[in-house]
Amino acid sequence: MSMPSGARFCSTNAFTGALVSNGLAPGFWVQKQSILAHSHASVHARVMSGELPFLRLHEDDTPWNAVRNVSDSLREWAHDLVVLGIGGSSLGGRALISALGATGMRVHFPDNLDPEQFGDLLDTLDLQRTAFNVVSKSGGTLETMVQFLVVRDRLRDQFGPSSLKKHLVVTTDPEHGLLRPLADEEGLTTLAIPPGVGGRFSVFTPVGLLPAACAGLDLDALRTGVAKAAERCQSNEPEKNPALAAAAIYHAFDAEHARPVLVTVPYATSLKSFGEWFVQLWAESLGKDNRGPIPITAVGATDQHSQLQLWMQGPHAMVINFVEVEAFRRDIKVGTGGLTDEKLTWASGNTMGHILNTELRATEQALSDACRPNVRWTLPSINAENLAELMVLWEAMTAYAGELYGVNTFDQPGVEAGKVICKRLLREG
């Protein structure tokens, strides 16, 4: 099944026609029609009620304008932005900037409590020209608040208490949480995370948009991509809604064919952080009630040399999820290098981008010949509109999959349990 326009999804190599064995049966879509319609209706009823606004973030001008105003103000004086956040408060913005590049401020994502990494970063920055974006919806995220306390002390020590208003921007819940009253009391600049949008679905809220805007990314193009994805998700027909089609295929391979491992492989180094963003989205949303898929990410062609052997001849537990880029923003033609040996000149006259995509297609074919299921998403190019469209499609895909698994896609009780234990241990010393 191929999907037209924008980001495209091809699932041909998931079916028995391509695989001979180990694939989905030809009658799969007829068999799944009723449950997919129900899953789609369930998700979109909550979207339209406002309970799940992640598919309607393009509709409200207010957060987009607020982000633009804050980023314009920061870019007047700051050279660097440090995002104090972890998980969904960091991965989405990092994925956008890593894929699209920065033409504005340098944006840093020290999303860990590694004291060497964090200390080295602070030591190398010109703090006079550095802004810090504290991102936590609850204000109770341990790692974020520890980073915040360290930065707060350093700013106060170097520039005095009044410097906090200039250097700190807080992205948090509009009314609740630990950060909101603190920010209001101290007059800090704030941006609101819309109620109903959890961290891993928050890339197109101020959580991801402020870092993106500071880096110089095109907010209008991002917003257009979000709108395009939301429009495509209106349909409950898999041939028109690639997010629904992909959710059905991935769930079926896991729940019905004992293939729980989904390996996402973008054939573009700039999409490495995008793969990491998806790992959290898929794992934290669906790994519940003693079931759920196992997401892994790799980068083609790099990881053909580290993981392909496993995909080809390891356990029959994997579905390979390729991401192709049709046209790279730049390409390099390969010459002969002055060599004449036919064994060395087969690449001559091609471009690196063409060779990379040929490697993808060859890997697809090898996997299919070995009866190993694989699918492909294709981006016409890596730009703000296409990337935003793909990310929102994958968010919707995750929501649909949650319905198919029968889990609450939007909570994370296992993560919360660990946080509670950690804080208790810290209090006990």
VMD Tcl script that draws the C-alpha trace (Angstrom):
set ca {
  {0.00 0.00 0.00}
  {1.49 3.36 -1.03}
  {0.29 6.70 0.28}
  {0.23 9.78 -1.94}
  {1.67 13.25 -1.26}
  {3.93 14.55 1.49}
  {5.33 11.89 3.78}
  {4.49 8.55 2.19}
  {4.14 5.07 3.68}
  {4.82 1.87 1.73}
  {3.90 -1.42 3.37}
  {4.37 -3.77 0.40}
  {7.15 -5.70 2.15}
  {4.93 -6.44 5.15}
  {2.65 -8.77 3.18}
  {2.95 -12.32 1.92}
  {3.01 -11.15 -1.70}
  {6.52 -9.80 -1.13}
  {7.68 -12.08 1.67}
  {6.18 -15.43 0.64}
  {6.07 -16.36 4.31}
  {6.08 -14.45 7.60}
  {3.97 -11.65 6.10}
  {0.46 -10.40 6.64}
  {-2.31 -12.11 4.67}
  {-3.93 -10.40 1.64}
  {-7.24 -10.07 3.49}
  {-5.65 -8.13 6.35}
  {-7.36 -4.80 5.68}
  {-10.82 -6.33 5.37}
  {-10.26 -8.24 8.61}
  {-9.13 -5.10 10.44}
  {-11.69 -2.67 9.01}
  {-14.05 -2.66 11.99}
  {-11.46 -2.41 14.76}
  {-9.53 0.30 12.93}
  {-12.68 2.36 12.47}
  {-13.41 1.99 16.19}
  {-9.86 2.92 17.20}
  {-9.90 5.95 14.94}
  {-13.27 7.11 16.25}
  {-12.14 6.71 19.86}
  {-9.02 8.82 19.39}
  {-10.70 11.54 17.36}
  {-13.65 11.89 19.71}
  {-11.15 12.81 22.42}
  {-9.30 15.12 20.04}
  {-12.48 17.01 19.13}
  {-13.61 17.26 22.76}
  {-10.34 18.97 23.62}
  {-9.16 16.14 25.87}
  {-6.34 15.28 23.43}
  {-5.33 18.50 21.68}
  {-2.10 17.21 20.10}
  {-3.81 16.98 16.68}
  {-5.16 20.53 16.88}
  {-2.08 22.49 17.92}
  {-1.97 24.31 14.59}
  {-5.38 25.90 15.17}
  {-4.55 28.35 17.97}
  {-2.42 31.38 17.10}
  {-1.66 32.23 20.74}
  {1.20 29.80 21.55}
  {2.85 30.27 18.16}
  {2.82 34.04 18.57}
  {4.01 33.81 22.18}
  {6.96 31.65 21.14}
  {7.84 34.02 18.32}
  {7.79 37.01 20.68}
  {9.97 35.34 23.31}
  {12.46 33.99 20.77}
  {12.75 37.38 19.07}
  {13.52 38.94 22.45}
  {16.14 36.33 23.33}
  {17.86 36.54 19.97}
  {18.48 40.25 20.50}
  {21.11 39.51 23.15}
  {21.72 35.77 23.63}
  {24.06 33.60 21.61}
  {23.15 30.33 23.34}
  {20.00 28.69 24.69}
  {20.30 25.83 27.17}
  {17.19 23.68 27.47}
  {16.81 22.33 30.99}
  {14.51 19.41 30.36}
  {14.56 15.65 29.89}
  {12.60 13.12 27.88}
  {9.67 14.71 26.12}
  {10.81 18.12 27.32}
  {14.01 17.76 25.31}
  {13.83 15.09 22.62}
  {11.36 16.80 20.29}
  {13.18 20.11 20.09}
  {16.49 18.34 19.67}
  {15.05 16.20 16.85}
  {13.84 19.30 15.00}
  {17.12 21.19 15.29}
  {19.31 18.17 14.55}
  {17.35 17.44 11.39}
  {16.86 20.99 10.13}
  {20.02 22.73 11.33}
  {20.41 25.99 13.23}
  {20.84 29.40 11.62}
  {20.17 31.36 14.80}
  {21.22 30.76 18.38}
  {23.15 27.67 19.42}
  {20.79 25.40 21.35}
  {22.05 22.85 23.88}
  {20.14 19.90 25.32}
  {22.06 18.56 28.36}
  {19.24 16.15 29.18}
  {20.94 14.27 31.97}
  {22.42 14.78 35.43}
  {25.90 13.79 34.34}
  {27.92 16.32 36.35}
  {30.89 16.20 33.97}
  {28.78 16.96 30.91}
  {26.72 19.66 32.61}
  {29.66 21.30 34.35}
  {31.74 21.34 31.18}
  {28.87 22.94 29.26}
  {28.37 25.70 31.82}
  {32.10 26.36 31.95}
  {32.36 26.80 28.17}
  {29.40 29.17 27.80}
  {29.49 32.94 28.05}
  {26.76 33.17 30.68}
  {26.21 36.84 29.96}
  {24.94 35.82 26.55}
  {23.21 32.59 27.55}
  {19.49 32.04 28.16}
  {18.07 29.01 29.96}
  {14.71 27.43 29.17}
  {13.38 25.44 32.14}
  {10.87 22.91 30.79}
  {8.66 20.84 33.08}
  {4.89 20.66 33.03}
  {4.63 19.58 36.65}
  {7.70 21.39 37.92}
  {8.52 18.19 39.74}
  {10.83 16.55 37.21}
  {13.87 15.64 39.30}
  {16.56 16.06 36.66}
  {15.16 19.35 35.36}
  {14.80 20.88 38.79}
  {18.32 19.87 39.81}
  {19.71 21.53 36.66}
  {17.53 24.57 37.38}
  {18.82 24.91 40.95}
  {22.44 24.70 39.77}
  {21.88 27.33 37.06}
  {19.89 29.56 39.39}
  {22.74 29.62 41.92}
  {25.34 30.32 39.26}
  {23.36 33.20 37.75}
  {22.68 34.75 41.15}
  {26.33 34.43 42.17}
  {27.67 35.98 38.97}
  {25.06 38.60 38.09}
  {22.80 39.01 41.13}
  {19.15 37.99 41.76}
  {17.80 40.47 39.22}
  {19.53 38.55 36.40}
  {17.04 35.69 36.68}
  {14.35 37.66 34.86}
  {16.63 38.14 31.89}
  {18.23 34.73 31.65}
  {15.40 32.33 32.57}
  {12.34 31.33 30.55}
  {9.99 28.81 32.14}
  {7.82 26.48 30.04}
  {5.26 24.82 32.30}
  {1.57 24.25 33.02}
  {-0.49 27.44 32.69}
  {-1.94 27.16 36.20}
  {-0.59 24.23 38.19}
  {2.70 22.66 39.28}
  {5.72 23.75 41.27}
  {7.24 26.04 38.66}
  {4.19 28.17 37.95}
  {3.96 30.00 41.32}
  {7.74 30.39 41.49}
  {7.89 31.92 38.01}
  {4.96 34.23 38.75}
  {6.42 35.33 42.09}
  {9.80 36.18 40.57}
  {8.41 37.73 37.39}
  {10.05 35.22 35.05}
  {9.03 34.95 31.42}
  {6.73 31.96 30.99}
  {5.27 29.91 28.17}
  {2.32 27.59 28.71}
  {2.13 23.90 27.89}
  {-1.48 23.26 26.86}
  {-3.44 21.07 29.29}
  {-3.94 17.62 27.82}
  {-0.61 17.56 26.00}
  {1.89 15.23 27.66}
  {5.64 15.63 27.30}
  {6.21 13.11 24.55}
  {3.44 14.72 22.44}
  {4.59 18.28 23.12}
  {7.08 18.99 20.34}
  {4.67 21.41 18.61}
  {3.86 23.30 21.79}
  {6.25 25.88 23.28}
  {8.24 22.90 24.63}
  {9.74 22.21 21.20}
  {8.84 25.42 19.42}
  {10.90 27.83 21.55}
  {14.20 25.98 20.97}
  {13.25 25.62 17.30}
  {12.50 29.34 16.94}
  {15.68 30.35 18.76}
  {17.64 28.13 16.39}
  {16.10 29.99 13.47}
  {13.68 27.32 12.23}
  {10.64 28.35 10.20}
  {7.63 28.25 12.56}
  {5.17 28.85 9.74}
  {6.47 25.84 7.83}
  {6.33 23.68 10.95}
  {2.74 24.77 11.53}
  {1.82 23.92 7.95}
  {3.25 20.44 8.39}
  {1.26 19.91 11.59}
  {-1.92 20.99 9.78}
  {-1.23 18.67 6.84}
  {-0.81 15.68 9.14}
  {-3.95 16.54 11.10}
  {-5.91 16.72 7.85}
  {-4.66 13.32 6.68}
  {-5.59 11.80 10.03}
  {-9.23 12.77 9.60}
  {-9.85 9.68 7.47}
  {-10.54 6.29 9.04}
  {-9.44 4.54 5.82}
  {-5.90 3.12 6.03}
  {-5.18 3.89 2.38}
  {-5.77 7.59 3.12}
  {-4.42 7.75 6.68}
  {-0.87 6.35 6.84}
  {-0.75 6.73 10.63}
  {-3.69 4.34 10.98}
  {-2.25 1.91 8.45}
  {1.13 1.78 10.17}
  {-0.40 1.36 13.64}
  {-2.40 -1.62 12.38}
  {0.63 -3.27 10.79}
  {3.00 -2.79 13.72}
  {0.40 -3.97 16.23}
  {-0.48 -7.03 14.18}
  {3.13 -8.13 13.86}
  {3.57 -7.82 17.62}
  {0.28 -9.16 18.93}
  {-0.42 -11.81 16.28}
  {2.97 -12.75 14.81}
  {5.31 -12.52 17.82}
  {7.38 -9.69 16.31}
  {7.50 -7.12 19.12}
  {10.69 -5.32 18.04}
  {10.27 -2.28 15.80}
  {13.61 -1.08 14.42}
  {13.40 2.46 13.01}
  {16.15 3.17 10.49}
  {16.35 6.62 8.91}
  {18.82 6.74 6.03}
  {20.04 10.22 6.98}
  {22.39 11.05 9.82}
  {20.45 14.24 10.58}
  {17.44 12.09 11.55}
  {19.28 10.20 14.29}
  {17.68 12.33 17.04}
  {14.31 11.90 15.32}
  {14.68 8.16 15.82}
  {15.49 8.71 19.49}
  {12.42 10.93 19.86}
  {10.27 8.14 18.44}
  {11.74 5.53 20.78}
  {10.43 7.44 23.78}
  {7.08 8.14 22.14}
  {6.49 4.48 21.29}
  {7.96 2.90 24.43}
  {6.48 5.15 27.10}
  {3.08 5.24 25.42}
  {2.57 1.54 24.74}
  {4.73 -0.46 27.17}
  {2.07 -1.27 29.76}
  {0.13 -4.13 31.34}
  {2.98 -6.60 30.73}
  {2.90 -6.08 26.97}
  {3.86 -3.61 24.30}
  {6.34 -3.23 21.46}
  {10.08 -2.76 21.82}
  {11.43 0.20 19.81}
  {15.03 0.35 18.65}
  {16.63 2.99 16.46}
  {19.53 2.80 14.06}
  {20.94 4.94 11.24}
  {21.43 3.75 7.69}
  {23.84 2.97 6.25}
  {26.01 3.19 9.40}
  {24.18 0.47 11.29}
  {24.10 -1.94 8.38}
  {27.59 -2.66 9.68}
  {26.45 -3.28 13.26}
  {22.84 -4.51 13.25}
  {21.95 -5.84 9.77}
  {23.32 -9.29 10.53}
  {20.83 -9.52 13.40}
  {17.95 -8.27 11.26}
  {18.75 -10.78 8.52}
  {19.52 -13.94 10.46}
  {18.66 -13.27 14.08}
  {15.39 -14.24 15.77}
  {12.18 -13.64 13.83}
  {11.16 -10.91 16.28}
  {11.68 -7.71 14.28}
  {9.95 -5.41 11.84}
  {12.27 -2.93 10.13}
  {10.86 0.56 9.76}
  {12.88 2.48 7.14}
  {12.80 6.24 6.62}
  {13.98 7.37 3.19}
  {14.90 10.88 2.05}
  {14.30 11.25 -1.68}
  {16.29 14.44 -2.23}
  {19.06 15.59 0.11}
  {19.64 19.30 0.64}
  {23.08 18.87 -0.86}
  {24.71 16.01 -2.69}
  {28.23 15.07 -3.77}
  {29.14 13.43 -7.05}
  {31.56 10.53 -6.89}
  {34.46 10.50 -9.35}
  {37.01 7.84 -10.11}
  {39.62 9.15 -7.71}
  {42.12 8.47 -10.46}
  {41.55 4.71 -10.17}
  {40.84 2.37 -13.08}
  {40.22 -0.99 -11.41}
  {36.61 -1.99 -12.23}
  {36.21 -3.37 -8.71}
  {36.71 0.15 -7.34}
  {34.93 2.31 -9.90}
  {31.37 0.99 -9.76}
  {30.29 4.09 -7.81}
  {31.80 6.55 -10.29}
  {29.28 8.93 -11.81}
  {26.75 8.46 -9.01}
  {26.09 10.80 -6.11}
  {26.49 9.91 -2.45}
  {22.76 10.46 -1.88}
  {21.84 8.09 -4.71}
  {24.24 5.45 -3.40}
  {22.83 5.79 0.12}
  {19.27 5.33 -1.11}
  {20.35 2.41 -3.26}
  {21.77 0.81 -0.12}
  {18.37 1.26 1.51}
  {16.57 -0.42 -1.38}
  {19.11 -3.23 -1.48}
  {18.66 -3.81 2.25}
  {14.88 -3.84 1.81}
  {15.22 -6.45 -0.93}
  {17.63 -8.60 1.06}
  {15.30 -8.57 4.06}
  {12.28 -9.41 1.92}
  {14.13 -12.26 0.20}
  {14.87 -13.58 3.70}
  {11.14 -13.25 4.60}
  {11.86 -10.47 7.10}
  {9.05 -7.88 7.22}
  {9.97 -4.27 6.49}
  {8.13 -1.05 5.64}
  {9.23 2.34 4.37}
  {8.32 5.95 5.08}
  {9.53 8.41 2.45}
  {10.17 12.12 2.90}
  {10.49 14.11 -0.35}
  {13.19 16.11 1.45}
  {14.15 17.10 4.97}
  {12.51 20.45 5.57}
  {10.39 21.91 8.35}
  {7.04 21.16 6.73}
  {7.83 17.54 5.84}
  {9.42 16.74 9.18}
  {6.55 18.24 11.19}
  {4.07 16.28 9.11}
  {5.91 13.02 9.74}
  {6.26 13.65 13.47}
  {2.55 14.37 13.92}
  {1.65 11.33 11.82}
  {3.77 9.22 14.14}
  {2.14 10.79 17.20}
  {-1.27 9.88 15.78}
  {0.03 6.41 14.88}
  {1.01 5.93 18.52}
  {-2.42 7.02 19.73}
  {-4.14 4.59 17.35}
  {-1.80 1.80 18.44}
  {-2.70 2.46 22.07}
  {-6.33 1.78 21.21}
  {-5.36 -1.46 19.48}
  {-3.28 -2.55 22.49}
  {-6.04 -1.52 24.90}
  {-3.73 0.67 27.01}
  {-3.77 4.30 28.09}
  {-1.37 5.86 25.61}
  {-1.04 9.05 27.61}
  {0.13 7.98 31.06}
  {3.44 6.53 32.36}
  {2.86 4.86 35.74}
  {6.08 2.86 35.57}
  {8.16 6.01 35.19}
  {6.28 7.74 38.00}
  {6.93 4.84 40.38}
  {10.68 5.17 39.90}
  {10.54 8.91 40.54}
  {8.74 8.39 43.84}
  {11.31 5.83 45.02}
  {14.24 8.04 43.97}
  {12.94 11.03 45.90}
  {12.35 8.87 48.97}
  {15.91 7.53 48.82}
  {17.30 11.05 48.46}
  {15.35 12.25 51.51}
  {16.58 9.27 53.52}
  {20.16 10.13 52.59}
}
mol new
graphics top color blue
foreach p $ca { graphics top sphere $p radius 0.5 }
foreach p [lrange $ca 0 end-1] q [lrange $ca 1 end] { graphics top cylinder $p $q radius 0.2 }
display resetview
